[in-house]
Amino acid sequence: MNKKEIAYTQYLSQTFDAMARTGLLLSSTDGKGKNNIMAMGWGVVGIIWGKPVFMVLVRPSRFTYELIEATRDFTVNVPSRELEKVVSFCGSTSGRRCDKFKEQKLRAIAGKKVKSPMVDECLVHYECRVVHKNDVVASELAPDIPTMFYPEGDYHRFFLGQILCAYANDELPPSFVSARR
């Protein structure tokens, strides 16, 4: 699919809608040919230190964590509604045990500014380079959060990735373009 460069803000509302609905796909690599995709249901986009950033949360137990630590970059990919089962698979299967790109018949396309690939079948892509990382501090959380989200104590690491570039398919479904505008 042909990709065109866009302003990172162009499809943010659709990105947030997809994240809340089915999730996004967070792609990473070890820089030596091992790629991975993880389902992502939490994230924030904003301006920090004058830079546009996509903040993603990844648990240290996840394979993606190791890969982002290795290359200090990632891509965030916005799937269509038709990829709901793919997102579910990527959220329930470890990349340590299988190649999710191969298993789901997805095409990894090279990032232009980062080592991590984009997922060709997705509609919108954000290439991000880590500018900061920080761990969730259990003692600083509201009392209800640890029991709801961290019963095993596997607290997330926040990766703040500067959005270096954003892309969209040349042709997008009308339902995606008009969503939440």
N, C-alpha and C positions, 0 to 999 in steps of 0.2 A: 504494500500500500504506500502511496506517495505521502510524504509528510512535509508540512510547511511550517516555518517558524512563526510563532505567534507571541503576543504579549502574554506574560504568565497570568495576568488578570482576566484574559478574554473569556475563559470557560471555568472560572473559579466556582461560580454558583452551581454549575453542572457537576464539577468535581466533588463539591461537598454533598450534593444530592446523591451521587453514586456512592460516596463513602458511607453515608448513612443508610442507603438502601441495601447494597450488596457487598460493599467494600471495594477497595482499590487493590492494585497489585504493586508491591514493593519489590523491585528487582535489584540484585547485587551480584558481585563477582569476587573471586579471589585474585583476579588479575592474571591467572594462569590458565584460564579456560573453563573453570568450574563456576557455572552460573546458578542462581537460585531465584525463586519467586516466592513471596510470602503474602498472604492476604492481610490487608491493613484496614482496620475499622476506626482507628483513632489517628488524628493528625491535626495540625494547625498550620495555616499560612499567615505570615505577617511580615513586618519590617523590623529587623533588629540590627543595630549598628549601621543603619542606613542601607542594609542589604535585604532583598526579598528572600525569605527563608521558608522552607517546608520543614516543620518539626514532625519527626516520626518517633514512635515509641517501639522499642524492641527489647524483649526479655533476653538476658544473658544465656538462657538455655537454648535459644533458637539458633539455628545454623546461620541465618541472616546476620545475626549479631557478629559472629566471627568474620564474615565476609566484609561487612561495613568497617569493622575494626581494621581489617587488612588493607583495604583500598581507600577508606575515608571518602567514599562516594556511594550514590545510589540513584535509582530512577523511581519515580512514582508514575504509575500507568493507570489510566481511567478506562475500565472495561465497559462495553455495551451491556445492556440487559441480557443479551443472548449468552454472555460469558459467566452467568451466575454460577453454574455448576463448576466451571473452571476455578472461580474464586473460592468456592467451597472446598474443592480438592486442595488448592494451594494453602488453605487455612487449616487443613486437617492431616496433611502428610508432610513428613520431614524431608527436606532436601538432602539430608545426610544419607537417606536410604534410597532416593530415586532422583532422576533428572526430571523435574516437573515440566520443563519445556518439552522434552521428548514425550513424556507420559500424556501430556495434554495436547500434543501436536501444535505447539506454539512456536513461533519463529522469534529468536533473539536477534535483534538488529543492533549494530554497534552504536553506542552513544557517540555524539560528536565532540563533547567536551568532558566526558567522564568515561571511566573504564567499564562501568556497569552497563549492561544492555537495556534496551527498551523492548517491550513486548509488542511486536508488530500488529497483532490483532486488536490492540486497544485503540481508543479514539484520540486520547490526549496524553501527552507525556511531559514530565518535568525532570530535567537533569539537574542533580544536586551534588554539591561538594560540601562535606562536613566542615563547618567552621567552629563548632563547639559541641561538646557532649557533656551530659550531666546525669547522675543517677538519682532516681526517686529516693527520697529520704523518708523512711517509714515513720519516724517520730514527728515529721512535719505534716503528715496527711490528716485530713479530717477523720475522726474515729470510725466512721462507717466504711471508708474506702478499703482499708486493709482486709477486712473480713469479706467484703463483696468481691474484690478483684485480686487479692493476693493471699489466699488462704494457705498457700505453700511457701510464701515469702519470696517468690521469684519476681522481684521488683524490676520495672522497666529501666532502661537507659533512654534518655532523650537524646536524639541526634538532631542537631539543627543544621540543615543542609541549605547552603546558599543556592537559590534557583539560578543556575547559569543560563539556562535556555528552556523554552517550552515549545512543543510542537503539537500539531493536530493533523489528522487525516485531511487530505484535500477535499474529500467528500464526507460529510457527517450526516447521520440520520436526522431528518427534520425534528423528530421527537427529542433528540438530544440537544440540538441547537436552541429550541424554544423552551426547554425545561427551565423553570424558575427564573425567567428573565424579568 
